Amino acid sequence: MKTIAIAKGDGIGNEIMQAVLSVFQAAEVPLNFQEVDMGKWVYDKGFPQGMTPEAKQTVESLGILFKGPMETPKGKGVRSINVTARKTWNTFANIRIFRTLPNVETIFSKAGIPINLTVIRENIEDTYGGIEHFLNYDVALCRRFISRPGCEEVIKYSFEYARKMGHRLVTCGHKANIMKLTDGIFLETFYNIAKEYPEIQVNDVIVDDLCMKLVTQPQKFQLILLTNLQGDIVSDLCAGLVGGLGFAPSSNIGNSICIFEAVHGTAPDIAGKNMANPTALLLSGLGMLRHLGIMHQAALIENALYVSLENNDRTIDFGNKAYPALSTTEFVKTIIANLGNSPKKSIIPDLPNYVLDSNHLNTIVENKIISTHNKPTMYLNGYDFFIESSTPPQTLIDLCLQPQLTHLKLTGISNRGTQIWPNFSVYTDLLETYCCRFERNDNQVQLGTSDFLELYHFLSKNIKILSTESLFTNQEGHKMYSTI
């Protein structure tokens, strides 16, 4: 019998975890549970990752973590415990399934429009690296990392998931019209991998248009794939379509370790009052059971949940107010009492259990390096200098045009991403932070360290340099950076 790690979390975490485990026990789920110490309460004891070393070791030895909600400690420089866990264990794909549930009233259920869609988001990269710094007092900078190998990993998984679940349409949400390089990689990789799945229809939608379509015609989508930040926002939007985060399960899938969790808050105001709704954690647990091949008990429990909802059994946060609100334990007892019963609608098919491949948990002795094969050669083409200057713009322009550099020339100056040279308008409000771009003046020349130092030496005598970036072209001569 397989053992998995469980972390109750903070706030209502203990109550809803106990509720779910009691349902598992009644349904004779063939799992053993080993509790690990994770959460803000662990952070408060002096463990900066929100987990003890023993907890980390246990999760890595067992490969599955089932966790309740965890509070992110407040304060500068403190990372989310949830995000840290997902990134540490490389759970590259976040899956959230949104379905209309019986007697969970929404504007769509009132209109008779059933919702059944899945959002998969990349779970490691993007701005969730949390790599930020101040260039100066007025300007903070956040780095957004989108990698080809990271895109390939989550997109390939998404198409395999779609094939397995019978989805006929996969939609890529993006903002490649603005973020042409980062979202551009994601969209390009999406269509390249889509060629391997000709039976699946694909399309792409700009993310703001996607949000509008989701709140007007959600039934037109089946599986939506997005980058991390956009996917986080869209998945919470979709939770609102089915009643809120209290009905939204979440799975975080990695090659070696997977995390199944409730993504709603810790609700400290009702903690210990036996009022919390355990549905989201229960649904997340069902996703875990299916991932582990425990299909029979997953269907048994989900059907029992649907029967309870059809009978207007509810906790205080949802449902028909004409029916009494049940406590957490009373709600769970109704689910247990309905084990073996079938709902009137949306019957979940009973499938036999299967044995998960024993190699699911890959024993790793060193970090895996993921990389694109057959990468083209990159050539250094210039530098961006981020500088601080309170002088009039024309004075700065004249200064940057002044140096007679051997292999570099000024090609553009921008302020907050808006070009001020060679095109300039007095109606553009400016900060004292500029980006000055210098590119090689001869494509046959190979730039070297001496060229950078020559330019840096000149500028630093007259301007405060905040940071620099190297600019590259590929072997076809295409610039691998945005225009100014």
SVG drawing of the C-alpha trace seen along z (x, -y; Angstrom):
<svg xmlns="http://www.w3.org/2000/svg" viewBox="-36 -70 76 73">
<polyline fill="none" stroke="black" stroke-width="0.4" points="0.0,0.0 1.5,-3.4 2.3,-6.0 1.9,-9.7 2.9,-12.9 0.1,-15.1 0.5,-18.7 -2.5,-20.1 -1.4,-23.7 -2.7,-26.8 -6.1,-28.2 -8.9,-25.8 -6.3,-23.4 -6.5,-21.0 -10.3,-20.8 -10.7,-20.3 -7.8,-17.8 -9.3,-15.7 -12.7,-15.9 -11.2,-14.6 -9.2,-11.9 -12.3,-10.6 -14.1,-10.3 -11.0,-8.5 -11.1,-6.1 -14.8,-5.4 -14.3,-4.7 -11.4,-2.4 -8.9,-4.3 -5.7,-2.2 -3.2,-4.7 -1.2,-5.4 -0.6,-8.9 2.6,-10.4 2.1,-13.9 4.9,-16.5 5.4,-19.9 4.7,-22.7 3.0,-26.0 3.3,-29.5 3.3,-28.0 6.5,-26.2 7.9,-29.4 7.2,-31.1 9.3,-28.5 12.3,-29.7 12.2,-27.6 12.4,-30.2 11.0,-27.8 8.0,-27.0 9.0,-23.4 11.3,-21.4 14.3,-19.6 12.6,-16.3 9.4,-17.4 11.4,-18.1 13.2,-14.7 9.9,-12.9 8.1,-14.5 11.1,-13.7 11.2,-10.1 7.4,-9.6 6.8,-11.6 3.3,-12.8 2.3,-15.7 -1.4,-16.3 -1.6,-19.7 -4.1,-22.1 -4.1,-25.9 -1.0,-27.7 -0.6,-31.3 2.2,-33.4 4.1,-35.2 3.8,-39.0 6.9,-41.1 9.5,-42.1 11.7,-39.3 9.4,-36.5 8.5,-34.0 5.2,-32.2 5.4,-28.8 3.1,-27.4 5.1,-28.8 8.4,-27.7 7.2,-24.1 6.0,-24.0 9.2,-25.4 11.6,-23.5 10.1,-20.2 9.7,-21.2 6.0,-20.7 5.9,-22.3 2.2,-21.9 -0.7,-23.3 -4.0,-21.7 -7.4,-23.2 -10.6,-21.6 -13.8,-23.7 -17.2,-22.0 -20.7,-23.0 -21.7,-21.3 -25.3,-20.5 -27.0,-23.3 -23.8,-25.5 -25.6,-28.5 -23.9,-30.8 -25.1,-33.0 -24.4,-30.2 -26.2,-27.5 -29.2,-29.8 -29.0,-30.2 -28.7,-26.5 -25.2,-26.7 -23.0,-23.9 -19.3,-24.6 -16.7,-21.9 -13.2,-23.3 -9.7,-22.8 -6.9,-25.3 -3.3,-24.2 -0.6,-26.8 3.1,-26.7 4.1,-26.5 7.8,-27.3 8.9,-30.3 7.5,-33.7 7.5,-36.5 7.1,-33.9 10.8,-33.7 10.3,-36.8 13.6,-38.3 13.2,-42.0 15.3,-44.9 15.2,-48.7 17.2,-50.4 16.9,-53.6 14.4,-55.0 11.7,-55.6 12.0,-52.5 11.7,-48.8 12.5,-46.1 11.1,-42.5 12.7,-39.9 10.4,-37.5 12.0,-34.2 10.3,-32.1 12.5,-29.3 12.0,-27.0 12.7,-23.8 10.2,-25.0 7.5,-25.7 8.1,-22.4 7.7,-20.5 4.3,-22.0 2.9,-22.1 3.8,-18.5 2.2,-17.4 -0.9,-19.5 -1.4,-17.8 -0.9,-14.3 -3.4,-15.3 -5.9,-16.4 -5.5,-13.2 -5.9,-11.1 -9.0,-13.0 -10.6,-13.2 -10.4,-16.9 -10.9,-17.8 -9.9,-21.5 -6.8,-23.1 -6.6,-26.9 -3.3,-28.8 -3.9,-32.0 -1.1,-34.6 0.0,-38.2 2.4,-37.7 1.1,-40.8 2.9,-42.8 5.5,-40.5 6.7,-39.3 9.8,-37.4 8.6,-35.8 5.0,-35.0 6.3,-34.6 8.4,-31.6 5.4,-30.1 3.0,-30.5 5.6,-29.3 6.3,-26.2 2.6,-25.6 2.0,-25.4 5.2,-23.3 4.1,-20.7 0.5,-20.8 1.7,-19.3 2.3,-16.0 -1.4,-15.8 -3.4,-16.2 -6.6,-14.8 -6.7,-17.8 -8.0,-21.1 -6.0,-24.1 -6.4,-27.9 -4.9,-30.8 -6.5,-33.8 -5.0,-37.0 -5.4,-36.8 -7.5,-39.9 -9.9,-38.7 -9.8,-35.3 -11.0,-36.7 -13.9,-38.5 -14.9,-35.3 -14.7,-33.2 -17.3,-35.4 -19.6,-35.5 -19.2,-32.1 -17.2,-29.7 -18.9,-26.7 -16.8,-27.2 -13.6,-26.2 -12.3,-22.8 -8.6,-23.0 -6.8,-26.3 -3.0,-26.6 -1.3,-29.7 2.0,-31.0 2.3,-31.2 1.0,-34.7 -1.7,-34.9 -2.7,-31.3 -3.0,-32.2 -5.3,-35.1 -7.4,-33.2 -7.7,-30.1 -9.1,-32.2 -11.5,-33.9 -12.7,-30.4 -13.2,-29.5 -15.7,-32.4 -17.6,-30.7 -18.4,-27.6 -18.9,-29.2 -15.4,-30.3 -12.2,-28.8 -14.0,-26.6 -15.0,-24.4 -11.7,-24.6 -9.3,-21.6 -5.6,-22.1 -2.9,-19.6 0.8,-20.4 2.5,-17.8 6.2,-17.1 8.3,-14.3 9.2,-13.1 7.0,-14.9 3.4,-16.0 1.4,-18.3 -2.3,-18.2 -3.8,-21.1 -6.6,-23.5 -5.7,-26.9 -8.3,-29.0 -7.3,-31.0 -6.7,-29.8 -9.8,-31.6 -8.4,-32.3 -11.7,-34.0 -13.5,-30.7 -10.7,-28.3 -11.6,-26.0 -15.4,-26.7 -16.2,-23.6 -17.7,-25.8 -15.2,-25.3 -16.2,-23.9 -13.9,-21.0 -15.1,-20.5 -12.0,-22.1 -9.6,-19.9 -11.8,-16.8 -11.8,-17.4 -8.0,-18.0 -7.8,-14.7 -9.8,-13.0 -7.4,-14.3 -4.6,-12.7 -6.4,-9.4 -6.8,-9.3 -3.2,-10.3 -2.3,-7.3 -4.6,-5.0 -7.1,-4.7 -10.1,-5.1 -12.8,-3.1 -12.7,-5.0 -12.3,-8.3 -15.6,-7.7 -17.3,-6.4 -16.5,-9.5 -17.2,-12.0 -20.7,-10.4 -21.4,-10.6 -20.4,-14.3 -22.8,-15.0 -25.6,-13.1 -25.1,-15.3 -25.1,-18.5 -28.2,-17.4 -29.9,-16.9 -29.0,-20.5 -26.5,-19.4 -24.3,-22.5 -21.9,-24.4 -22.7,-28.0 -20.7,-29.5 -23.0,-28.3 -26.2,-26.7 -29.9,-27.3 -30.5,-29.3 -33.8,-27.5 -31.9,-24.5 -29.9,-24.5 -26.2,-25.1 -24.2,-22.0 -21.0,-22.0 -17.9,-20.6 -18.3,-17.3 -22.0,-17.1 -21.4,-17.8 -18.7,-15.1 -21.1,-12.6 -23.6,-13.2 -21.0,-12.4 -20.0,-9.2 -23.6,-8.2 -24.0,-8.5 -21.1,-6.3 -22.4,-3.8 -25.3,-6.0 -25.5,-7.6 -26.5,-11.2 -29.4,-12.0 -27.1,-13.8 -23.4,-13.9 -22.7,-10.3 -19.0,-9.6 -18.1,-6.3 -16.6,-3.6 -13.3,-2.5 -11.0,0.3 -8.0,-0.6 -4.6,-0.1 -1.1,0.1 0.9,-3.0 4.3,-2.4 6.7,-1.8 9.2,-4.1 6.9,-7.1 9.2,-8.5 12.5,-8.9 15.4,-8.7 17.6,-11.7 21.2,-12.1 21.9,-15.5 20.1,-18.4 18.8,-17.8 19.9,-20.4 17.1,-21.0 18.2,-22.5 17.2,-22.9 19.0,-20.6 20.7,-21.9 20.7,-25.5 21.8,-28.1 24.9,-30.2 24.3,-33.5 26.3,-36.6 26.9,-39.6 25.4,-42.6 25.5,-45.4 24.5,-46.6 21.6,-48.3 22.8,-50.8 20.2,-51.7 21.3,-55.1 20.0,-57.8 20.0,-61.4 18.2,-64.5 19.6,-66.6 17.3,-67.7 16.7,-64.8 18.6,-66.6 21.6,-67.0 21.6,-63.2 21.1,-62.5 24.1,-64.7 26.2,-63.1 25.5,-59.5 26.2,-60.6 29.5,-62.1 31.8,-59.1 33.7,-58.0 33.6,-54.3 35.5,-51.8 32.7,-49.2 29.6,-50.6 27.1,-53.4 24.0,-54.8 20.8,-53.4 18.1,-54.3 17.1,-55.8 13.9,-55.0 12.1,-56.0 9.7,-53.5 9.7,-51.6 8.8,-54.7 11.3,-55.8 12.6,-59.3 15.4,-59.1 15.6,-59.2 11.9,-60.1 11.0,-62.5 7.9,-64.4 7.8,-67.0 4.5,-65.6 6.1,-62.4 6.5,-62.5 9.9,-61.2 11.4,-59.5 15.1,-60.1 15.8,-56.5 16.7,-55.8 17.7,-52.9 20.5,-53.8 21.1,-51.2 24.4,-50.8 24.8,-48.3 27.7,-47.3 28.2,-49.5 29.7,-46.7 28.0,-43.3 31.4,-41.7 33.0,-42.8 33.1,-40.5 32.5,-42.5 34.7,-41.8 35.2,-42.8 37.3,-45.8 34.4,-47.3 32.1,-47.1 34.8,-48.5 35.5,-51.4 31.8,-52.4 31.4,-51.9 34.5,-54.0 33.2,-56.9 29.6,-56.9 30.5,-56.4 32.6,-59.6 29.4,-61.6 26.3,-59.5 25.3,-57.3 25.0,-53.7 22.4,-51.5 22.8,-48.3 23.6,-46.8 22.3,-44.1 24.0,-42.2 22.1,-42.0 22.4,-39.1 21.5,-38.2 21.1,-34.6 23.1,-33.1 20.5,-34.4 21.1,-38.0 17.7,-38.3 17.8,-40.4 17.0,-38.4 15.7,-41.5 12.9,-43.9 13.1,-47.2 13.3,-50.6"/>
</svg>
